[in-house]
């Protein structure tokens, strides 16, 4: 589950680079939406991981 959280975080950062960096005005809106979606997925995955009682060794 933590692996998914890290993946979502990296995708959010990549979307932020394209959306907020001004590389392409055409894709800026889509990248900003993807940034928000992936940040939400990252936070949900992180909360689920922290709330689960199981610990990996």
PDBQT receptor file of N, H, CA, C and O in Angstrom, charges set to zero:
ATOM      1  N   UNK A   1       0.837  -1.196   0.000  1.00  0.00    +0.000 N 
ATOM      2  CA  UNK A   1       0.000   0.000   0.000  1.00  0.00    +0.000 C 
ATOM      3  C   UNK A   1       0.877   1.253   0.000  1.00  0.00    +0.000 C 
ATOM      4  O   UNK A   1       0.548   2.247  -0.648  1.00  0.00    +0.000 OA
ATOM      5  N   UNK A   2       1.984   1.202   0.722  1.00  0.00    +0.000 N 
ATOM      6  H   UNK A   2       2.252   0.395   1.249  1.00  0.00    +0.000 HD
ATOM      7  CA  UNK A   2       2.874   2.358   0.746  1.00  0.00    +0.000 C 
ATOM      8  C   UNK A   2       3.490   2.597  -0.632  1.00  0.00    +0.000 C 
ATOM      9  O   UNK A   2       3.760   3.735  -1.015  1.00  0.00    +0.000 OA
ATOM     10  N   UNK A   3       3.705   1.523  -1.358  1.00  0.00    +0.000 N 
ATOM     11  H   UNK A   3       3.486   0.598  -1.047  1.00  0.00    +0.000 HD
ATOM     12  CA  UNK A   3       4.216   1.658  -2.723  1.00  0.00    +0.000 C 
ATOM     13  C   UNK A   3       3.259   2.432  -3.616  1.00  0.00    +0.000 C 
ATOM     14  O   UNK A   3       3.686   3.239  -4.442  1.00  0.00    +0.000 OA
ATOM     15  N   UNK A   4       1.948   2.182  -3.447  1.00  0.00    +0.000 N 
ATOM     16  H   UNK A   4       1.601   1.527  -2.776  1.00  0.00    +0.000 HD
ATOM     17  CA  UNK A   4       0.943   2.927  -4.207  1.00  0.00    +0.000 C 
ATOM     18  C   UNK A   4       0.961   4.396  -3.813  1.00  0.00    +0.000 C 
ATOM     19  O   UNK A   4       0.839   5.272  -4.670  1.00  0.00    +0.000 OA
ATOM     20  N   UNK A   5       1.112   4.668  -2.530  1.00  0.00    +0.000 N 
ATOM     21  H   UNK A   5       1.211   3.957  -1.834  1.00  0.00    +0.000 HD
ATOM     22  CA  UNK A   5       1.144   6.054  -2.069  1.00  0.00    +0.000 C 
ATOM     23  C   UNK A   5       2.328   6.796  -2.676  1.00  0.00    +0.000 C 
ATOM     24  O   UNK A   5       2.197   7.945  -3.096  1.00  0.00    +0.000 OA
ATOM     25  N   UNK A   6       3.472   6.145  -2.721  1.00  0.00    +0.000 N 
ATOM     26  H   UNK A   6       3.579   5.211  -2.380  1.00  0.00    +0.000 HD
ATOM     27  CA  UNK A   6       4.657   6.771  -3.316  1.00  0.00    +0.000 C 
ATOM     28  C   UNK A   6       4.456   6.981  -4.813  1.00  0.00    +0.000 C 
ATOM     29  O   UNK A   6       4.843   8.017  -5.354  1.00  0.00    +0.000 OA
ATOM     30  N   UNK A   7       3.854   6.001  -5.483  1.00  0.00    +0.000 N 
ATOM     31  H   UNK A   7       3.539   5.160  -5.044  1.00  0.00    +0.000 HD
ATOM     32  CA  UNK A   7       3.578   6.147  -6.915  1.00  0.00    +0.000 C 
ATOM     33  C   UNK A   7       2.652   7.327  -7.183  1.00  0.00    +0.000 C 
ATOM     34  O   UNK A   7       2.906   8.122  -8.088  1.00  0.00    +0.000 OA
ATOM     35  N   UNK A   8       1.574   7.449  -6.399  1.00  0.00    +0.000 N 
ATOM     36  H   UNK A   8       1.368   6.803  -5.663  1.00  0.00    +0.000 HD
ATOM     37  CA  UNK A   8       0.649   8.567  -6.574  1.00  0.00    +0.000 C 
ATOM     38  C   UNK A   8       1.347   9.899  -6.314  1.00  0.00    +0.000 C 
ATOM     39  O   UNK A   8       1.079  10.886  -7.000  1.00  0.00    +0.000 OA
ATOM     40  N   UNK A   9       2.238   9.929  -5.330  1.00  0.00    +0.000 N 
ATOM     41  H   UNK A   9       2.455   9.127  -4.774  1.00  0.00    +0.000 HD
ATOM     42  CA  UNK A   9       2.967  11.155  -5.038  1.00  0.00    +0.000 C 
ATOM     43  C   UNK A   9       3.865  11.547  -6.211  1.00  0.00    +0.000 C 
ATOM     44  O   UNK A   9       3.910  12.715  -6.597  1.00  0.00    +0.000 OA
ATOM     45  N   UNK A  10       4.567  10.585  -6.767  1.00  0.00    +0.000 N 
ATOM     46  H   UNK A  10       4.529   9.637  -6.453  1.00  0.00    +0.000 HD
ATOM     47  CA  UNK A  10       5.441  10.881  -7.904  1.00  0.00    +0.000 C 
ATOM     48  C   UNK A  10       4.646  11.333  -9.126  1.00  0.00    +0.000 C 
ATOM     49  O   UNK A  10       5.078  12.226  -9.855  1.00  0.00    +0.000 OA
ATOM     50  N   UNK A  11       3.490  10.720  -9.349  1.00  0.00    +0.000 N 
ATOM     51  H   UNK A  11       3.139   9.995  -8.757  1.00  0.00    +0.000 HD
ATOM     52  CA  UNK A  11       2.641  11.162 -10.456  1.00  0.00    +0.000 C 
ATOM     53  C   UNK A  11       2.108  12.570 -10.214  1.00  0.00    +0.000 C 
ATOM     54  O   UNK A  11       1.967  13.352 -11.154  1.00  0.00    +0.000 OA
ATOM     55  N   UNK A  12       1.811  12.896  -8.956  1.00  0.00    +0.000 N 
ATOM     56  H   UNK A  12       1.925  12.260  -8.192  1.00  0.00    +0.000 HD
ATOM     57  CA  UNK A  12       1.354  14.246  -8.635  1.00  0.00    +0.000 C 
ATOM     58  C   UNK A  12       2.453  15.265  -8.893  1.00  0.00    +0.000 C 
ATOM     59  O   UNK A  12       2.187  16.352  -9.406  1.00  0.00    +0.000 OA
ATOM     60  N   UNK A  13       3.677  14.923  -8.542  1.00  0.00    +0.000 N 
ATOM     61  H   UNK A  13       3.893  14.040  -8.125  1.00  0.00    +0.000 HD
ATOM     62  CA  UNK A  13       4.796  15.835  -8.789  1.00  0.00    +0.000 C 
ATOM     63  C   UNK A  13       5.010  16.017 -10.288  1.00  0.00    +0.000 C 
ATOM     64  O   UNK A  13       5.246  17.134 -10.750  1.00  0.00    +0.000 OA
ATOM     65  N   UNK A  14       4.929  14.930 -11.050  1.00  0.00    +0.000 N 
ATOM     66  H   UNK A  14       4.738  14.023 -10.675  1.00  0.00    +0.000 HD
ATOM     67  CA  UNK A  14       5.093  15.035 -12.501  1.00  0.00    +0.000 C 
ATOM     68  C   UNK A  14       3.993  15.897 -13.106  1.00  0.00    +0.000 C 
ATOM     69  O   UNK A  14       4.263  16.716 -13.985  1.00  0.00    +0.000 OA
ATOM     70  N   UNK A  15       2.762  15.725 -12.650  1.00  0.00    +0.000 N 
ATOM     71  H   UNK A  15       2.542  15.060 -11.936  1.00  0.00    +0.000 HD
ATOM     72  CA  UNK A  15       1.660  16.548 -13.156  1.00  0.00    +0.000 C 
ATOM     73  C   UNK A  15       1.860  18.005 -12.773  1.00  0.00    +0.000 C 
ATOM     74  O   UNK A  15       1.523  18.900 -13.548  1.00  0.00    +0.000 OA
ATOM     75  N   UNK A  16       2.398  18.252 -11.594  1.00  0.00    +0.000 N 
ATOM     76  H   UNK A  16       2.672  17.525 -10.964  1.00  0.00    +0.000 HD
ATOM     77  CA  UNK A  16       2.642  19.626 -11.163  1.00  0.00    +0.000 C 
ATOM     78  C   UNK A  16       3.702  20.294 -12.032  1.00  0.00    +0.000 C 
ATOM     79  O   UNK A  16       3.572  21.468 -12.378  1.00  0.00    +0.000 OA
ATOM     80  N   UNK A  17       4.740  19.559 -12.381  1.00  0.00    +0.000 N 
ATOM     81  H   UNK A  17       4.845  18.605 -12.100  1.00  0.00    +0.000 HD
ATOM     82  CA  UNK A  17       5.796  20.124 -13.229  1.00  0.00    +0.000 C 
ATOM     83  C   UNK A  17       5.221  20.573 -14.562  1.00  0.00    +0.000 C 
ATOM     84  O   UNK A  17       5.537  21.661 -15.044  1.00  0.00    +0.000 OA
ATOM     85  N   UNK A  18       4.375  19.736 -15.160  1.00  0.00    +0.000 N 
ATOM     86  H   UNK A  18       4.118  18.852 -14.769  1.00  0.00    +0.000 HD
ATOM     87  CA  UNK A  18       3.788  20.099 -16.444  1.00  0.00    +0.000 C 
ATOM     88  C   UNK A  18       2.704  21.158 -16.305  1.00  0.00    +0.000 C 
ATOM     89  O   UNK A  18       2.600  22.048 -17.149  1.00  0.00    +0.000 OA
ATOM     90  N   UNK A  19       1.908  21.075 -15.267  1.00  0.00    +0.000 N 
ATOM     91  H   UNK A  19       1.993  20.351 -14.582  1.00  0.00    +0.000 HD
ATOM     92  CA  UNK A  19       0.772  21.988 -15.118  1.00  0.00    +0.000 C 
ATOM     93  C   UNK A  19       1.143  23.357 -14.607  1.00  0.00    +0.000 C 
ATOM     94  O   UNK A  19       0.634  24.368 -15.091  1.00  0.00    +0.000 OA
ATOM     95  N   UNK A  20       2.030  23.395 -13.627  1.00  0.00    +0.000 N 
ATOM     96  H   UNK A  20       2.444  22.574 -13.234  1.00  0.00    +0.000 HD
ATOM     97  CA  UNK A  20       2.365  24.668 -13.007  1.00  0.00    +0.000 C 
ATOM     98  C   UNK A  20       3.641  25.268 -13.578  1.00  0.00    +0.000 C 
ATOM     99  O   UNK A  20       3.936  26.439 -13.337  1.00  0.00    +0.000 OA
ATOM    100  N   UNK A  21       4.400  24.481 -14.329  1.00  0.00    +0.000 N 
ATOM    101  H   UNK A  21       4.161  23.530 -14.524  1.00  0.00    +0.000 HD
ATOM    102  CA  UNK A  21       5.649  24.964 -14.892  1.00  0.00    +0.000 C 
ATOM    103  C   UNK A  21       5.471  25.759 -16.168  1.00  0.00    +0.000 C 
ATOM    104  O   UNK A  21       6.408  26.422 -16.613  1.00  0.00    +0.000 OA
ATOM    105  N   UNK A  22       4.307  25.711 -16.760  1.00  0.00    +0.000 N 
ATOM    106  H   UNK A  22       3.546  25.173 -16.399  1.00  0.00    +0.000 HD
ATOM    107  CA  UNK A  22       4.043  26.480 -17.965  1.00  0.00    +0.000 C 
ATOM    108  C   UNK A  22       4.706  25.918 -19.206  1.00  0.00    +0.000 C 
ATOM    109  O   UNK A  22       4.985  26.665 -20.144  1.00  0.00    +0.000 OA
ATOM    110  N   UNK A  23       4.965  24.617 -19.235  1.00  0.00    +0.000 N 
ATOM    111  H   UNK A  23       4.737  24.010 -18.473  1.00  0.00    +0.000 HD
ATOM    112  CA  UNK A  23       5.614  24.029 -20.401  1.00  0.00    +0.000 C 
ATOM    113  C   UNK A  23       4.706  24.054 -21.623  1.00  0.00    +0.000 C 
ATOM    114  O   UNK A  23       5.169  24.280 -22.741  1.00  0.00    +0.000 OA
ATOM    115  N   UNK A  24       3.429  23.824 -21.413  1.00  0.00    +0.000 N 
ATOM    116  H   UNK A  24       3.053  23.640 -20.504  1.00  0.00    +0.000 HD
ATOM    117  CA  UNK A  24       2.494  23.817 -22.529  1.00  0.00    +0.000 C 
ATOM    118  C   UNK A  24       1.144  24.301 -22.035  1.00  0.00    +0.000 C 
ATOM    119  O   UNK A  24       0.553  23.716 -21.128  1.00  0.00    +0.000 OA
ATOM    120  N   UNK A  25       0.670  25.362 -22.633  1.00  0.00    +0.000 N 
ATOM    121  H   UNK A  25       1.150  25.838 -23.371  1.00  0.00    +0.000 HD
ATOM    122  CA  UNK A  25      -0.607  25.939 -22.196  1.00  0.00    +0.000 C 
ATOM    123  C   UNK A  25      -1.774  25.002 -22.483  1.00  0.00    +0.000 C 
ATOM    124  O   UNK A  25      -2.779  25.021 -21.773  1.00  0.00    +0.000 OA
ATOM    125  N   UNK A  26      -1.644  24.191 -23.511  1.00  0.00    +0.000 N 
ATOM    126  H   UNK A  26      -0.827  24.175 -24.088  1.00  0.00    +0.000 HD
ATOM    127  CA  UNK A  26      -2.726  23.279 -23.879  1.00  0.00    +0.000 C 
ATOM    128  C   UNK A  26      -2.963  22.224 -22.808  1.00  0.00    +0.000 C 
ATOM    129  O   UNK A  26      -4.109  21.898 -22.499  1.00  0.00    +0.000 OA
ATOM    130  N   UNK A  27      -1.894  21.694 -22.246  1.00  0.00    +0.000 N 
ATOM    131  H   UNK A  27      -0.963  21.959 -22.497  1.00  0.00    +0.000 HD
ATOM    132  CA  UNK A  27      -2.004  20.612 -21.277  1.00  0.00    +0.000 C 
ATOM    133  C   UNK A  27      -2.006  21.100 -19.836  1.00  0.00    +0.000 C 
ATOM    134  O   UNK A  27      -2.081  20.285 -18.916  1.00  0.00    +0.000 OA
ATOM    135  N   UNK A  28      -1.928  22.387 -19.619  1.00  0.00    +0.000 N 
ATOM    136  H   UNK A  28      -1.868  23.049 -20.366  1.00  0.00    +0.000 HD
ATOM    137  CA  UNK A  28      -1.839  22.910 -18.257  1.00  0.00    +0.000 C 
ATOM    138  C   UNK A  28      -3.080  22.576 -17.438  1.00  0.00    +0.000 C 
ATOM    139  O   UNK A  28      -2.960  22.166 -16.283  1.00  0.00    +0.000 OA
ATOM    140  N   UNK A  29      -4.254  22.739 -18.004  1.00  0.00    +0.000 N 
ATOM    141  H   UNK A  29      -4.352  23.072 -18.942  1.00  0.00    +0.000 HD
ATOM    142  CA  UNK A  29      -5.485  22.448 -17.266  1.00  0.00    +0.000 C 
ATOM    143  C   UNK A  29      -5.609  20.981 -16.907  1.00  0.00    +0.000 C 
ATOM    144  O   UNK A  29      -5.992  20.638 -15.789  1.00  0.00    +0.000 OA
ATOM    145  N   UNK A  30      -5.283  20.115 -17.858  1.00  0.00    +0.000 N 
ATOM    146  H   UNK A  30      -4.971  20.394 -18.767  1.00  0.00    +0.000 HD
ATOM    147  CA  UNK A  30      -5.348  18.677 -17.613  1.00  0.00    +0.000 C 
ATOM    148  C   UNK A  30      -4.338  18.279 -16.541  1.00  0.00    +0.000 C 
ATOM    149  O   UNK A  30      -4.653  17.481 -15.657  1.00  0.00    +0.000 OA
ATOM    150  N   UNK A  31      -3.144  18.822 -16.612  1.00  0.00    +0.000 N 
ATOM    151  H   UNK A  31      -2.888  19.470 -17.329  1.00  0.00    +0.000 HD
ATOM    152  CA  UNK A  31      -2.114  18.479 -15.635  1.00  0.00    +0.000 C 
ATOM    153  C   UNK A  31      -2.488  18.972 -14.243  1.00  0.00    +0.000 C 
ATOM    154  O   UNK A  31      -2.194  18.300 -13.254  1.00  0.00    +0.000 OA
ATOM    155  N   UNK A  32      -3.124  20.120 -14.150  1.00  0.00    +0.000 N 
ATOM    156  H   UNK A  32      -3.363  20.666 -14.953  1.00  0.00    +0.000 HD
ATOM    157  CA  UNK A  32      -3.546  20.613 -12.841  1.00  0.00    +0.000 C 
ATOM    158  C   UNK A  32      -4.627  19.723 -12.246  1.00  0.00    +0.000 C 
ATOM    159  O   UNK A  32      -4.626  19.471 -11.041  1.00  0.00    +0.000 OA
ATOM    160  N   UNK A  33      -5.542  19.250 -13.069  1.00  0.00    +0.000 N 
ATOM    161  H   UNK A  33      -5.543  19.455 -14.048  1.00  0.00    +0.000 HD
ATOM    162  CA  UNK A  33      -6.577  18.330 -12.584  1.00  0.00    +0.000 C 
ATOM    163  C   UNK A  33      -5.941  17.016 -12.140  1.00  0.00    +0.000 C 
ATOM    164  O   UNK A  33      -6.287  16.485 -11.084  1.00  0.00    +0.000 OA
ATOM    165  N   UNK A  34      -5.017  16.492 -12.934  1.00  0.00    +0.000 N 
ATOM    166  H   UNK A  34      -4.736  16.923 -13.791  1.00  0.00    +0.000 HD
ATOM    167  CA  UNK A  34      -4.337  15.259 -12.559  1.00  0.00    +0.000 C 
ATOM    168  C   UNK A  34      -3.538  15.433 -11.277  1.00  0.00    +0.000 C 
ATOM    169  O   UNK A  34      -3.471  14.516 -10.459  1.00  0.00    +0.000 OA
ATOM    170  N   UNK A  35      -2.937  16.592 -11.094  1.00  0.00    +0.000 N 
ATOM    171  H   UNK A  35      -2.992  17.338 -11.758  1.00  0.00    +0.000 HD
ATOM    172  CA  UNK A  35      -2.204  16.866  -9.862  1.00  0.00    +0.000 C 
ATOM    173  C   UNK A  35      -3.115  16.726  -8.657  1.00  0.00    +0.000 C 
ATOM    174  O   UNK A  35      -2.753  16.073  -7.678  1.00  0.00    +0.000 OA
ATOM    175  N   UNK A  36      -4.285  17.326  -8.716  1.00  0.00    +0.000 N 
ATOM    176  H   UNK A  36      -4.579  17.856  -9.512  1.00  0.00    +0.000 HD
ATOM    177  CA  UNK A  36      -5.227  17.260  -7.597  1.00  0.00    +0.000 C 
ATOM    178  C   UNK A  36      -5.689  15.822  -7.377  1.00  0.00    +0.000 C 
ATOM    179  O   UNK A  36      -5.766  15.363  -6.238  1.00  0.00    +0.000 OA
ATOM    180  N   UNK A  37      -5.994  15.115  -8.455  1.00  0.00    +0.000 N 
ATOM    181  H   UNK A  37      -5.931  15.488  -9.381  1.00  0.00    +0.000 HD
ATOM    182  CA  UNK A  37      -6.456  13.727  -8.338  1.00  0.00    +0.000 C 
ATOM    183  C   UNK A  37      -5.384  12.857  -7.685  1.00  0.00    +0.000 C 
ATOM    184  O   UNK A  37      -5.684  12.080  -6.779  1.00  0.00    +0.000 OA
ATOM    185  N   UNK A  38      -4.145  12.984  -8.138  1.00  0.00    +0.000 N 
ATOM    186  H   UNK A  38      -3.902  13.615  -8.874  1.00  0.00    +0.000 HD
ATOM    187  CA  UNK A  38      -3.090  12.137  -7.600  1.00  0.00    +0.000 C 
ATOM    188  C   UNK A  38      -2.717  12.516  -6.171  1.00  0.00    +0.000 C 
ATOM    189  O   UNK A  38      -2.339  11.645  -5.388  1.00  0.00    +0.000 OA
ATOM    190  N   UNK A  39      -2.813  13.784  -5.819  1.00  0.00    +0.000 N 
ATOM    191  H   UNK A  39      -3.119  14.491  -6.456  1.00  0.00    +0.000 HD
ATOM    192  CA  UNK A  39      -2.567  14.168  -4.430  1.00  0.00    +0.000 C 
ATOM    193  C   UNK A  39      -3.638  13.567  -3.525  1.00  0.00    +0.000 C 
ATOM    194  O   UNK A  39      -3.331  13.073  -2.440  1.00  0.00    +0.000 OA
ATOM    195  N   UNK A  40      -4.886  13.608  -3.964  1.00  0.00    +0.000 N 
ATOM    196  H   UNK A  40      -5.136  14.010  -4.845  1.00  0.00    +0.000 HD
ATOM    197  CA  UNK A  40      -5.971  13.011  -3.173  1.00  0.00    +0.000 C 
ATOM    198  C   UNK A  40      -5.748  11.506  -3.035  1.00  0.00    +0.000 C 
ATOM    199  O   UNK A  40      -5.893  10.961  -1.941  1.00  0.00    +0.000 OA
ATOM    200  N   UNK A  41      -5.399  10.829  -4.128  1.00  0.00    +0.000 N 
ATOM    201  H   UNK A  41      -5.281  11.272  -5.017  1.00  0.00    +0.000 HD
ATOM    202  CA  UNK A  41      -5.132   9.395  -4.059  1.00  0.00    +0.000 C 
ATOM    203  C   UNK A  41      -3.947   9.092  -3.149  1.00  0.00    +0.000 C 
ATOM    204  O   UNK A  41      -3.967   8.106  -2.412  1.00  0.00    +0.000 OA
ATOM    205  N   UNK A  42      -2.920   9.927  -3.195  1.00  0.00    +0.000 N 
ATOM    206  H   UNK A  42      -2.903  10.728  -3.794  1.00  0.00    +0.000 HD
ATOM    207  CA  UNK A  42      -1.768   9.761  -2.314  1.00  0.00    +0.000 C 
ATOM    208  C   UNK A  42      -2.181   9.872  -0.858  1.00  0.00    +0.000 C 
ATOM    209  O   UNK A  42      -1.789   9.047  -0.033  1.00  0.00    +0.000 OA
ATOM    210  N   UNK A  43      -2.970  10.888  -0.540  1.00  0.00    +0.000 N 
ATOM    211  H   UNK A  43      -3.288  11.558  -1.210  1.00  0.00    +0.000 HD
ATOM    212  CA  UNK A  43      -3.393  11.081   0.842  1.00  0.00    +0.000 C 
ATOM    213  C   UNK A  43      -4.294   9.948   1.319  1.00  0.00    +0.000 C 
ATOM    214  O   UNK A  43      -4.161   9.487   2.453  1.00  0.00    +0.000 OA
ATOM    215  N   UNK A  44      -5.201   9.498   0.472  1.00  0.00    +0.000 N 
ATOM    216  H   UNK A  44      -5.309   9.872  -0.449  1.00  0.00    +0.000 HD
ATOM    217  CA  UNK A  44      -6.077   8.381   0.842  1.00  0.00    +0.000 C 
ATOM    218  C   UNK A  44      -5.251   7.121   1.079  1.00  0.00    +0.000 C 
ATOM    219  O   UNK A  44      -5.470   6.414   2.063  1.00  0.00    +0.000 OA
ATOM    220  N   UNK A  45      -4.315   6.836   0.198  1.00  0.00    +0.000 N 
ATOM    221  H   UNK A  45      -4.137   7.410  -0.602  1.00  0.00    +0.000 HD
ATOM    222  CA  UNK A  45      -3.467   5.658   0.363  1.00  0.00    +0.000 C 
ATOM    223  C   UNK A  45      -2.634   5.747   1.631  1.00  0.00    +0.000 C 
ATOM    224  O   UNK A  45      -2.457   4.753   2.335  1.00  0.00    +0.000 OA
ATOM    225  N   UNK A  46      -2.128   6.927   1.918  1.00  0.00    +0.000 N 
ATOM    226  H   UNK A  46      -2.272   7.734   1.346  1.00  0.00    +0.000 HD
ATOM    227  CA  UNK A  46      -1.322   7.116   3.116  1.00  0.00    +0.000 C 
ATOM    228  C   UNK A  46      -2.154   6.927   4.375  1.00  0.00    +0.000 C 
ATOM    229  O   UNK A  46      -1.699   6.288   5.324  1.00  0.00    +0.000 OA
ATOM    230  N   UNK A  47      -3.354   7.467   4.398  1.00  0.00    +0.000 N 
ATOM    231  H   UNK A  47      -3.723   7.986   3.627  1.00  0.00    +0.000 HD
ATOM    232  CA  UNK A  47      -4.228   7.325   5.566  1.00  0.00    +0.000 C 
ATOM    233  C   UNK A  47      -4.621   5.868   5.760  1.00  0.00    +0.000 C 
ATOM    234  O   UNK A  47      -4.625   5.374   6.888  1.00  0.00    +0.000 OA
ATOM    235  N   UNK A  48      -4.952   5.175   4.677  1.00  0.00    +0.000 N 
ATOM    236  H   UNK A  48      -4.949   5.577   3.761  1.00  0.00    +0.000 HD
ATOM    237  CA  UNK A  48      -5.320   3.761   4.786  1.00  0.00    +0.000 C 
ATOM    238  C   UNK A  48      -4.143   2.956   5.331  1.00  0.00    +0.000 C 
ATOM    239  O   UNK A  48      -4.325   2.072   6.169  1.00  0.00    +0.000 OA
ATOM    240  N   UNK A  49      -2.953   3.259   4.862  1.00  0.00    +0.000 N 
ATOM    241  H   UNK A  49      -2.805   3.977   4.182  1.00  0.00    +0.000 HD
ATOM    242  CA  UNK A  49      -1.756   2.557   5.337  1.00  0.00    +0.000 C 
ATOM    243  C   UNK A  49      -1.524   2.821   6.819  1.00  0.00    +0.000 C 
ATOM    244  O   UNK A  49      -1.198   1.903   7.572  1.00  0.00    +0.000 OA
ATOM    245  N   UNK A  50      -1.689   4.059   7.236  1.00  0.00    +0.000 N 
ATOM    246  H   UNK A  50      -1.954   4.805   6.624  1.00  0.00    +0.000 HD
ATOM    247  CA  UNK A  50      -1.457   4.398   8.635  1.00  0.00    +0.000 C 
ATOM    248  C   UNK A  50      -2.540   3.835   9.544  1.00  0.00    +0.000 C 
ATOM    249  O   UNK A  50      -2.265   3.505  10.697  1.00  0.00    +0.000 OA
ATOM    250  N   UNK A  51      -3.763   3.720   9.044  1.00  0.00    +0.000 N 
ATOM    251  H   UNK A  51      -3.986   3.988   8.107  1.00  0.00    +0.000 HD
ATOM    252  CA  UNK A  51      -4.866   3.217   9.858  1.00  0.00    +0.000 C 
ATOM    253  C   UNK A  51      -4.874   1.698   9.969  1.00  0.00    +0.000 C 
ATOM    254  O   UNK A  51      -5.438   1.149  10.915  1.00  0.00    +0.000 OA
ATOM    255  N   UNK A  52      -4.256   1.019   9.017  1.00  0.00    +0.000 N 
ATOM    256  H   UNK A  52      -3.797   1.465   8.248  1.00  0.00    +0.000 HD
ATOM    257  CA  UNK A  52      -4.234  -0.442   9.105  1.00  0.00    +0.000 C 
ATOM    258  C   UNK A  52      -3.281  -0.846  10.220  1.00  0.00    +0.000 C 
ATOM    259  O   UNK A  52      -2.196  -0.283  10.361  1.00  0.00    +0.000 OA
ATOM    260  N   UNK A  53      -3.691  -1.804  10.992  1.00  0.00    +0.000 N 
ATOM    261  H   UNK A  53      -4.573  -2.261  10.878  1.00  0.00    +0.000 HD
ATOM    262  CA  UNK A  53      -2.913  -2.209  12.157  1.00  0.00    +0.000 C 
ATOM    263  C   UNK A  53      -1.732  -3.092  11.836  1.00  0.00    +0.000 C 
ATOM    264  O   UNK A  53      -0.869  -3.317  12.685  1.00  0.00    +0.000 OA
ATOM    265  N   UNK A  54      -1.685  -3.593  10.617  1.00  0.00    +0.000 N 
ATOM    266  H   UNK A  54      -2.385  -3.410   9.927  1.00  0.00    +0.000 HD
ATOM    267  CA  UNK A  54      -0.602  -4.506  10.261  1.00  0.00    +0.000 C 
ATOM    268  C   UNK A  54       0.684  -3.737  10.026  1.00  0.00    +0.000 C 
ATOM    269  O   UNK A  54       0.688  -2.641   9.464  1.00  0.00    +0.000 OA
ATOM    270  N   UNK A  55       1.768  -4.339  10.469  1.00  0.00    +0.000 N 
ATOM    271  H   UNK A  55       1.765  -5.228  10.926  1.00  0.00    +0.000 HD
ATOM    272  CA  UNK A  55       3.080  -3.739  10.241  1.00  0.00    +0.000 C 
ATOM    273  C   UNK A  55       3.929  -4.740   9.469  1.00  0.00    +0.000 C 
ATOM    274  O   UNK A  55       3.922  -5.936   9.761  1.00  0.00    +0.000 OA
ATOM    275  N   UNK A  56       4.642  -4.244   8.504  1.00  0.00    +0.000 N 
ATOM    276  H   UNK A  56       4.648  -3.273   8.268  1.00  0.00    +0.000 HD
ATOM    277  CA  UNK A  56       5.546  -5.103   7.738  1.00  0.00    +0.000 C 
ATOM    278  C   UNK A  56       6.892  -5.160   8.430  1.00  0.00    +0.000 C 
ATOM    279  O   UNK A  56       7.327  -4.197   9.061  1.00  0.00    +0.000 OA
ATOM    280  N   UNK A  57       7.542  -6.304   8.301  1.00  0.00    +0.000 N 
ATOM    281  H   UNK A  57       7.188  -7.086   7.789  1.00  0.00    +0.000 HD
ATOM    282  CA  UNK A  57       8.867  -6.477   8.903  1.00  0.00    +0.000 C 
ATOM    283  C   UNK A  57       9.909  -6.352   7.835  1.00  0.00    +0.000 C 
ATOM    284  O   UNK A  57      11.101  -6.465   8.120  1.00  0.00    +0.000 OA
TER     285      UNK A  57
